[in-house]
Structure formats: C-alpha cells, structure tokens
Amino acid sequence: MSAYPNALGELLGRAIDYAGMFPPAKLSLDAAVANYQSYASGPNAWALGRLVLPAARLPELRERFSPQSVRRLPLSVTLAADIAADLDLVDGFIQTHRDGARVECLEAKLVPDQLTAVAARLHGRVGYCEVPTSVPDGVLGAIREVGLRAKIRMGGVTREAFPPVTAVAEFIVRVLASGIRFKATAGLHHPLRGRYRLSYRSDSPCGPMFGYLNLMAASLAAAEGASPEQLVSVLEDPDPGHIRFSADGLQWRDRFFSLAAIRRFRARFDGFGSCSFSEPIDELSTIPASS
C-alpha cells in the first residue's frame, strides 16, 4: 500500500515498468531479475509495474530461472527490428511455460506495414507501438484501428535523444484526442524537470531531462482542454513548491486535479519504463505533501 497521499498513490500506482537491462543501467539478466523481485516484495511495490526484457533474452530467462520464478514475473517484452523472429521467440517462451508465463505486453517501434501482423499475434496481450513525437498524420488512427497502444520515447543517454518540449506537448494533445492508451519510456528518472547527468558514468554529460510528474500533470491538463502552448509551461516547471498532493487530489500551481480526474487519466496512461526503479521513487521525498 502506498505510504503517500491518495492522489500520488492513484497517479503512480503500478506505473513504473522496470527496465534495468536497458541503458544507461545495462544490468545483467540476473541482476535485473533479482532487483525486480526485491522491489516486488519491498515497501514501494505499489508503484512497480512490469519487468521489461528484450525478446532476444527470453531463451536465457527460460534456461536460468525456474518455472516458479518465471511465473511470478509480469513481463513486457520489447521486439527488435526483426519483429517476426522476435514474435516467434515470444511464442516459444509461452509454449514452454504454458502453466503460467506472464508475457503481458509487447513493445515495438513503429513499422506501419506490420501493425496488423503484430496485432494479430497479441493473443490477448497488450501491444505498444513506439511512435515519434512528431506523429505522422493517420498513424494514431491506424494504431487505434488494430487495437494497439502508443509509446513515446522521452529521452536517452545523449542530449539529442530528448525530444523538444513543444513536440511532447503536441503529442500529448494528439494521443489523448485519438482515444488510445499510451505509455512513455526513457529519460524519466526524476519526478521534476531539471538538469541531470544523462548516464551513470562519472564523465557523463548533463542536460535537461523531463520529469515524470511534469508529463503526468501536463497530460491531466490536456485532458481538461489545455492547449499545447499551455502544456509547455507545465512540462518545463522544475519547482517542487508548485505541486501538492493530498487525500483529495493534485494541485499544480493554479490547477487542481481531483482523484476522479486522476483515475480517468490513468485509464488512458499506462505508466512509464525506467532502467531505475529506486531513483524515481526516492526523489519523491522532494515533493511536499499537504493533508
């Protein structure tokens, strides 16, 4: 159970997919699985989503871990450029673990001519299609038509990997207007916008990074009719003094979002992937709470 005020618990409940094998952490499979199991039994399990793994590592997961261990891992599997081959790996993994493999989601980059093929092999799982922030016309409609969801990449380990704030604002408005669900990935290690190191290397460059609370608050504002121009100020706000969580809702500057509004938003936003789980959670201590 969340130790935080109701609004924050509603906003972040099961929202952080753990992607420890991906940059900048780049952990081994053993370390990522051990970390996930530790988080799942820890005090912040309320915020933990799925374990994100590349499809190419599924055979190794099958070989190195018992069926009992695998059964307790809710997986979101990323597909590489050879989508058909990776889907075969997923199907093989499922066949081996008929008694409880939990591949709950598949994630792939946008390949317009393969949308239908990917959707046909979901077999009840959730499918995400990673799209560029400047979404081509018709793409969101095509994703909706085949029953997929959208994914936006918010950063990486270089400054160039971070999309412009204006592009993110436009994406938020368009994806919410499209009626499809979405998630985010990469670059969301911190609750609030700021200048941070882009990797864990001692010589890592620094640069502006998005905050996951900024992204969520901007999306809440968009759901209530805010324009892309209005969202930019929310996405760029680094001040923890401008945000308050309480038992009744979220206050961001002069905007108040009720628990009902947050629940409606989370019915559209599935969360975000991060190669660190502890970092996004630990920094919540910088956010003031009100009764």
Contacts in CASP RR format, 6 or more apart in sequence:
PFRMAT RR
TARGET T0000
AUTHOR 0000-0000-0000
METHOD contacts of the structure
MODEL  1
MSAYPNALGELLGRAIDYAGMFPPAKLSLDAAVANYQSYASGPNAWALGR
LVLPAARLPELRERFSPQSVRRLPLSVTLAADIAADLDLVDGFIQTHRDG
ARVECLEAKLVPDQLTAVAARLHGRVGYCEVPTSVPDGVLGAIREVGLRA
KIRMGGVTREAFPPVTAVAEFIVRVLASGIRFKATAGLHHPLRGRYRLSY
RSDSPCGPMFGYLNLMAASLAAAEGASPEQLVSVLEDPDPGHIRFSADGL
QWRDRFFSLAAIRRFRARFDGFGSCSFSEPIDELSTIPASS
1 46 0 8 1.000
2 8 0 8 1.000
2 9 0 8 1.000
2 12 0 8 1.000
2 13 0 8 1.000
2 46 0 8 1.000
2 47 0 8 1.000
3 43 0 8 1.000
4 12 0 8 1.000
4 245 0 8 1.000
4 284 0 8 1.000
4 289 0 8 1.000
5 245 0 8 1.000
5 246 0 8 1.000
5 247 0 8 1.000
5 249 0 8 1.000
5 289 0 8 1.000
5 290 0 8 1.000
6 246 0 8 1.000
6 247 0 8 1.000
6 248 0 8 1.000
6 249 0 8 1.000
6 259 0 8 1.000
7 245 0 8 1.000
7 246 0 8 1.000
7 247 0 8 1.000
7 248 0 8 1.000
7 249 0 8 1.000
7 250 0 8 1.000
7 257 0 8 1.000
7 259 0 8 1.000
7 262 0 8 1.000
8 245 0 8 1.000
8 250 0 8 1.000
8 284 0 8 1.000
8 287 0 8 1.000
8 289 0 8 1.000
9 46 0 8 1.000
9 47 0 8 1.000
10 259 0 8 1.000
10 262 0 8 1.000
10 263 0 8 1.000
10 266 0 8 1.000
11 213 0 8 1.000
11 216 0 8 1.000
11 245 0 8 1.000
11 250 0 8 1.000
11 262 0 8 1.000
11 265 0 8 1.000
11 266 0 8 1.000
12 46 0 8 1.000
12 47 0 8 1.000
13 46 0 8 1.000
13 47 0 8 1.000
13 266 0 8 1.000
14 46 0 8 1.000
14 47 0 8 1.000
14 48 0 8 1.000
14 49 0 8 1.000
15 47 0 8 1.000
15 49 0 8 1.000
15 266 0 8 1.000
15 270 0 8 1.000
15 271 0 8 1.000
15 272 0 8 1.000
16 47 0 8 1.000
16 48 0 8 1.000
16 49 0 8 1.000
16 271 0 8 1.000
16 272 0 8 1.000
16 273 0 8 1.000
16 274 0 8 1.000
16 277 0 8 1.000
16 280 0 8 1.000
16 281 0 8 1.000
17 49 0 8 1.000
17 50 0 8 1.000
17 51 0 8 1.000
17 52 0 8 1.000
17 76 0 8 1.000
17 183 0 8 1.000
17 185 0 8 1.000
17 271 0 8 1.000
17 272 0 8 1.000
17 273 0 8 1.000
17 274 0 8 1.000
18 32 0 8 1.000
18 35 0 8 1.000
18 36 0 8 1.000
18 39 0 8 1.000
18 48 0 8 1.000
18 49 0 8 1.000
18 50 0 8 1.000
18 51 0 8 1.000
18 52 0 8 1.000
18 273 0 8 1.000
18 274 0 8 1.000
18 275 0 8 1.000
18 277 0 8 1.000
19 25 0 8 1.000
19 52 0 8 1.000
19 185 0 8 1.000
19 273 0 8 1.000
19 274 0 8 1.000
19 275 0 8 1.000
20 26 0 8 1.000
20 27 0 8 1.000
20 31 0 8 1.000
20 32 0 8 1.000
20 35 0 8 1.000
20 52 0 8 1.000
20 275 0 8 1.000
20 276 0 8 1.000
21 27 0 8 1.000
21 28 0 8 1.000
21 29 0 8 1.000
21 32 0 8 1.000
21 52 0 8 1.000
21 53 0 8 1.000
21 54 0 8 1.000
21 57 0 8 1.000
21 275 0 8 1.000
22 52 0 8 1.000
22 186 0 8 1.000
22 275 0 8 1.000
23 156 0 8 1.000
23 157 0 8 1.000
23 199 0 8 1.000
23 275 0 8 1.000
24 156 0 8 1.000
24 157 0 8 1.000
24 198 0 8 1.000
24 199 0 8 1.000
24 200 0 8 1.000
24 201 0 8 1.000
24 204 0 8 1.000
24 275 0 8 1.000
25 200 0 8 1.000
25 275 0 8 1.000
25 276 0 8 1.000
26 275 0 8 1.000
27 35 0 8 1.000
27 275 0 8 1.000
29 53 0 8 1.000
29 57 0 8 1.000
29 60 0 8 1.000
29 61 0 8 1.000
29 64 0 8 1.000
30 64 0 8 1.000
32 51 0 8 1.000
32 53 0 8 1.000
33 51 0 8 1.000
33 61 0 8 1.000
33 65 0 8 1.000
33 69 0 8 1.000
33 73 0 8 1.000
35 277 0 8 1.000
36 48 0 8 1.000
36 51 0 8 1.000
36 73 0 8 1.000
36 277 0 8 1.000
37 69 0 8 1.000
37 72 0 8 1.000
39 45 0 8 1.000
39 48 0 8 1.000
39 277 0 8 1.000
39 278 0 8 1.000
40 48 0 8 1.000
40 72 0 8 1.000
44 277 0 8 1.000
44 281 0 8 1.000
47 277 0 8 1.000
47 281 0 8 1.000
48 277 0 8 1.000
49 74 0 8 1.000
50 74 0 8 1.000
50 75 0 8 1.000
50 76 0 8 1.000
50 104 0 8 1.000
50 105 0 8 1.000
51 73 0 8 1.000
51 74 0 8 1.000
51 75 0 8 1.000
51 76 0 8 1.000
52 75 0 8 1.000
52 76 0 8 1.000
52 77 0 8 1.000
52 78 0 8 1.000
52 107 0 8 1.000
52 273 0 8 1.000
53 61 0 8 1.000
53 75 0 8 1.000
53 76 0 8 1.000
53 77 0 8 1.000
53 78 0 8 1.000
54 77 0 8 1.000
54 78 0 8 1.000
54 80 0 8 1.000
55 77 0 8 1.000
55 78 0 8 1.000
55 79 0 8 1.000
55 80 0 8 1.000
55 86 0 8 1.000
55 87 0 8 1.000
55 89 0 8 1.000
55 90 0 8 1.000
56 80 0 8 1.000
56 86 0 8 1.000
56 89 0 8 1.000
58 77 0 8 1.000
58 89 0 8 1.000
58 90 0 8 1.000
58 92 0 8 1.000
58 93 0 8 1.000
59 89 0 8 1.000
59 93 0 8 1.000
61 70 0 8 1.000
61 93 0 8 1.000
62 70 0 8 1.000
62 93 0 8 1.000
62 96 0 8 1.000
62 97 0 8 1.000
67 97 0 8 1.000
67 99 0 8 1.000
67 100 0 8 1.000
70 97 0 8 1.000
70 100 0 8 1.000
70 101 0 8 1.000
70 102 0 8 1.000
71 97 0 8 1.000
71 99 0 8 1.000
71 100 0 8 1.000
71 101 0 8 1.000
71 102 0 8 1.000
72 102 0 8 1.000
73 102 0 8 1.000
74 102 0 8 1.000
74 104 0 8 1.000
75 101 0 8 1.000
75 102 0 8 1.000
75 103 0 8 1.000
75 104 0 8 1.000
75 105 0 8 1.000
76 104 0 8 1.000
76 105 0 8 1.000
76 106 0 8 1.000
76 107 0 8 1.000
76 128 0 8 1.000
77 86 0 8 1.000
77 90 0 8 1.000
77 103 0 8 1.000
77 105 0 8 1.000
77 106 0 8 1.000
77 107 0 8 1.000
78 106 0 8 1.000
78 107 0 8 1.000
78 108 0 8 1.000
79 86 0 8 1.000
79 87 0 8 1.000
79 106 0 8 1.000
79 107 0 8 1.000
79 108 0 8 1.000
79 118 0 8 1.000
80 86 0 8 1.000
81 109 0 8 1.000
83 108 0 8 1.000
83 111 0 8 1.000
83 114 0 8 1.000
83 117 0 8 1.000
83 118 0 8 1.000
84 117 0 8 1.000
87 106 0 8 1.000
87 118 0 8 1.000
87 121 0 8 1.000
90 103 0 8 1.000
90 106 0 8 1.000
91 121 0 8 1.000
93 101 0 8 1.000
93 103 0 8 1.000
94 101 0 8 1.000
94 103 0 8 1.000
103 125 0 8 1.000
104 125 0 8 1.000
104 126 0 8 1.000
105 125 0 8 1.000
105 126 0 8 1.000
105 127 0 8 1.000
105 128 0 8 1.000
106 118 0 8 1.000
106 122 0 8 1.000
106 125 0 8 1.000
106 126 0 8 1.000
106 127 0 8 1.000
106 128 0 8 1.000
107 127 0 8 1.000
107 128 0 8 1.000
107 130 0 8 1.000
107 151 0 8 1.000
107 185 0 8 1.000
108 114 0 8 1.000
108 118 0 8 1.000
108 127 0 8 1.000
108 128 0 8 1.000
108 129 0 8 1.000
108 130 0 8 1.000
109 129 0 8 1.000
109 130 0 8 1.000
110 129 0 8 1.000
110 130 0 8 1.000
110 131 0 8 1.000
110 132 0 8 1.000
110 139 0 8 1.000
111 118 0 8 1.000
112 139 0 8 1.000
112 142 0 8 1.000
115 129 0 8 1.000
115 142 0 8 1.000
115 143 0 8 1.000
115 146 0 8 1.000
115 148 0 8 1.000
116 146 0 8 1.000
118 127 0 8 1.000
118 129 0 8 1.000
118 146 0 8 1.000
118 148 0 8 1.000
119 127 0 8 1.000
119 146 0 8 1.000
119 147 0 8 1.000
119 148 0 8 1.000
126 149 0 8 1.000
126 270 0 8 1.000
127 147 0 8 1.000
127 148 0 8 1.000
127 149 0 8 1.000
128 148 0 8 1.000
128 149 0 8 1.000
128 150 0 8 1.000
128 151 0 8 1.000
128 182 0 8 1.000
128 183 0 8 1.000
129 143 0 8 1.000
129 148 0 8 1.000
129 149 0 8 1.000
129 150 0 8 1.000
129 151 0 8 1.000
130 150 0 8 1.000
130 151 0 8 1.000
130 152 0 8 1.000
130 153 0 8 1.000
130 185 0 8 1.000
131 139 0 8 1.000
131 140 0 8 1.000
131 143 0 8 1.000
131 150 0 8 1.000
131 151 0 8 1.000
131 152 0 8 1.000
133 152 0 8 1.000
133 153 0 8 1.000
133 163 0 8 1.000
133 164 0 8 1.000
133 167 0 8 1.000
133 168 0 8 1.000
133 170 0 8 1.000
133 171 0 8 1.000
134 167 0 8 1.000
134 170 0 8 1.000
134 171 0 8 1.000
135 171 0 8 1.000
135 174 0 8 1.000
135 175 0 8 1.000
140 150 0 8 1.000
140 174 0 8 1.000
140 175 0 8 1.000
140 178 0 8 1.000
140 180 0 8 1.000
141 178 0 8 1.000
141 180 0 8 1.000
143 149 0 8 1.000
143 150 0 8 1.000
143 178 0 8 1.000
143 180 0 8 1.000
144 178 0 8 1.000
144 179 0 8 1.000
144 180 0 8 1.000
147 180 0 8 1.000
148 180 0 8 1.000
149 180 0 8 1.000
149 181 0 8 1.000
149 182 0 8 1.000
149 183 0 8 1.000
149 270 0 8 1.000
150 175 0 8 1.000
150 178 0 8 1.000
150 180 0 8 1.000
150 181 0 8 1.000
150 182 0 8 1.000
150 183 0 8 1.000
151 182 0 8 1.000
151 183 0 8 1.000
151 184 0 8 1.000
151 185 0 8 1.000
152 163 0 8 1.000
152 168 0 8 1.000
152 171 0 8 1.000
152 175 0 8 1.000
152 182 0 8 1.000
152 183 0 8 1.000
152 184 0 8 1.000
152 185 0 8 1.000
153 161 0 8 1.000
153 163 0 8 1.000
153 184 0 8 1.000
153 185 0 8 1.000
153 186 0 8 1.000
154 162 0 8 1.000
154 163 0 8 1.000
154 168 0 8 1.000
154 184 0 8 1.000
154 185 0 8 1.000
154 186 0 8 1.000
154 187 0 8 1.000
154 188 0 8 1.000
154 210 0 8 1.000
154 215 0 8 1.000
154 272 0 8 1.000
155 161 0 8 1.000
155 162 0 8 1.000
155 163 0 8 1.000
155 186 0 8 1.000
155 187 0 8 1.000
155 188 0 8 1.000
155 209 0 8 1.000
155 210 0 8 1.000
156 162 0 8 1.000
156 186 0 8 1.000
156 187 0 8 1.000
156 198 0 8 1.000
157 198 0 8 1.000
157 199 0 8 1.000
157 204 0 8 1.000
158 198 0 8 1.000
158 205 0 8 1.000
159 198 0 8 1.000
159 205 0 8 1.000
159 207 0 8 1.000
161 186 0 8 1.000
162 187 0 8 1.000
162 207 0 8 1.000
162 208 0 8 1.000
162 209 0 8 1.000
162 210 0 8 1.000
165 232 0 8 1.000
165 235 0 8 1.000
165 236 0 8 1.000
166 228 0 8 1.000
166 232 0 8 1.000
168 210 0 8 1.000
168 215 0 8 1.000
168 218 0 8 1.000
168 231 0 8 1.000
168 235 0 8 1.000
169 218 0 8 1.000
169 228 0 8 1.000
169 229 0 8 1.000
169 231 0 8 1.000
169 232 0 8 1.000
169 235 0 8 1.000
170 228 0 8 1.000
172 215 0 8 1.000
172 218 0 8 1.000
172 219 0 8 1.000
172 222 0 8 1.000
172 228 0 8 1.000
172 231 0 8 1.000
173 222 0 8 1.000
173 227 0 8 1.000
173 228 0 8 1.000
173 231 0 8 1.000
175 182 0 8 1.000
176 219 0 8 1.000
176 222 0 8 1.000
176 223 0 8 1.000
176 268 0 8 1.000
179 268 0 8 1.000
181 267 0 8 1.000
181 268 0 8 1.000
181 269 0 8 1.000
181 270 0 8 1.000
182 268 0 8 1.000
182 269 0 8 1.000
182 270 0 8 1.000
183 269 0 8 1.000
183 270 0 8 1.000
183 271 0 8 1.000
183 272 0 8 1.000
183 273 0 8 1.000
184 212 0 8 1.000
184 215 0 8 1.000
184 271 0 8 1.000
184 272 0 8 1.000
184 273 0 8 1.000
185 272 0 8 1.000
185 273 0 8 1.000
185 274 0 8 1.000
186 273 0 8 1.000
187 209 0 8 1.000
187 210 0 8 1.000
187 274 0 8 1.000
188 209 0 8 1.000
188 210 0 8 1.000
188 211 0 8 1.000
188 212 0 8 1.000
188 215 0 8 1.000
188 272 0 8 1.000
188 273 0 8 1.000
188 274 0 8 1.000
188 280 0 8 1.000
189 196 0 8 1.000
189 209 0 8 1.000
189 274 0 8 1.000
189 275 0 8 1.000
189 276 0 8 1.000
189 279 0 8 1.000
189 280 0 8 1.000
190 196 0 8 1.000
190 209 0 8 1.000
190 211 0 8 1.000
190 212 0 8 1.000
190 279 0 8 1.000
190 280 0 8 1.000
190 283 0 8 1.000
191 211 0 8 1.000
191 212 0 8 1.000
191 213 0 8 1.000
191 240 0 8 1.000
191 280 0 8 1.000
191 283 0 8 1.000
191 284 0 8 1.000
191 286 0 8 1.000
191 287 0 8 1.000
192 211 0 8 1.000
192 213 0 8 1.000
192 214 0 8 1.000
192 237 0 8 1.000
192 238 0 8 1.000
192 239 0 8 1.000
192 240 0 8 1.000
192 243 0 8 1.000
192 286 0 8 1.000
192 287 0 8 1.000
193 208 0 8 1.000
193 209 0 8 1.000
193 210 0 8 1.000
193 211 0 8 1.000
193 214 0 8 1.000
193 235 0 8 1.000
193 236 0 8 1.000
193 237 0 8 1.000
193 238 0 8 1.000
194 208 0 8 1.000
194 209 0 8 1.000
194 211 0 8 1.000
194 238 0 8 1.000
195 206 0 8 1.000
195 207 0 8 1.000
195 208 0 8 1.000
195 209 0 8 1.000
196 206 0 8 1.000
196 207 0 8 1.000
196 209 0 8 1.000
197 204 0 8 1.000
197 205 0 8 1.000
197 206 0 8 1.000
198 204 0 8 1.000
198 205 0 8 1.000
198 206 0 8 1.000
198 207 0 8 1.000
198 209 0 8 1.000
210 235 0 8 1.000
212 272 0 8 1.000
212 280 0 8 1.000
213 243 0 8 1.000
213 287 0 8 1.000
214 234 0 8 1.000
214 235 0 8 1.000
214 236 0 8 1.000
214 237 0 8 1.000
215 235 0 8 1.000
215 272 0 8 1.000
216 265 0 8 1.000
216 269 0 8 1.000
217 234 0 8 1.000
217 243 0 8 1.000
217 250 0 8 1.000
217 252 0 8 1.000
217 255 0 8 1.000
217 257 0 8 1.000
218 226 0 8 1.000
218 231 0 8 1.000
218 234 0 8 1.000
218 235 0 8 1.000
219 265 0 8 1.000
219 268 0 8 1.000
219 269 0 8 1.000
220 250 0 8 1.000
220 255 0 8 1.000
220 257 0 8 1.000
220 261 0 8 1.000
220 262 0 8 1.000
220 265 0 8 1.000
221 230 0 8 1.000
221 231 0 8 1.000
221 234 0 8 1.000
221 252 0 8 1.000
221 255 0 8 1.000
222 231 0 8 1.000
223 261 0 8 1.000
223 264 0 8 1.000
223 265 0 8 1.000
223 268 0 8 1.000
224 257 0 8 1.000
224 261 0 8 1.000
226 234 0 8 1.000
234 252 0 8 1.000
237 252 0 8 1.000
237 253 0 8 1.000
240 286 0 8 1.000
240 287 0 8 1.000
240 288 0 8 1.000
241 288 0 8 1.000
242 252 0 8 1.000
242 253 0 8 1.000
243 250 0 8 1.000
243 251 0 8 1.000
243 252 0 8 1.000
243 287 0 8 1.000
243 288 0 8 1.000
244 250 0 8 1.000
244 251 0 8 1.000
244 288 0 8 1.000
244 289 0 8 1.000
244 290 0 8 1.000
245 251 0 8 1.000
245 287 0 8 1.000
245 289 0 8 1.000
245 290 0 8 1.000
246 289 0 8 1.000
246 290 0 8 1.000
246 291 0 8 1.000
247 291 0 8 1.000
248 258 0 8 1.000
248 259 0 8 1.000
249 256 0 8 1.000
249 257 0 8 1.000
249 258 0 8 1.000
249 259 0 8 1.000
249 262 0 8 1.000
250 256 0 8 1.000
250 257 0 8 1.000
250 262 0 8 1.000
251 257 0 8 1.000
251 290 0 8 1.000
257 265 0 8 1.000
274 280 0 8 1.000
END
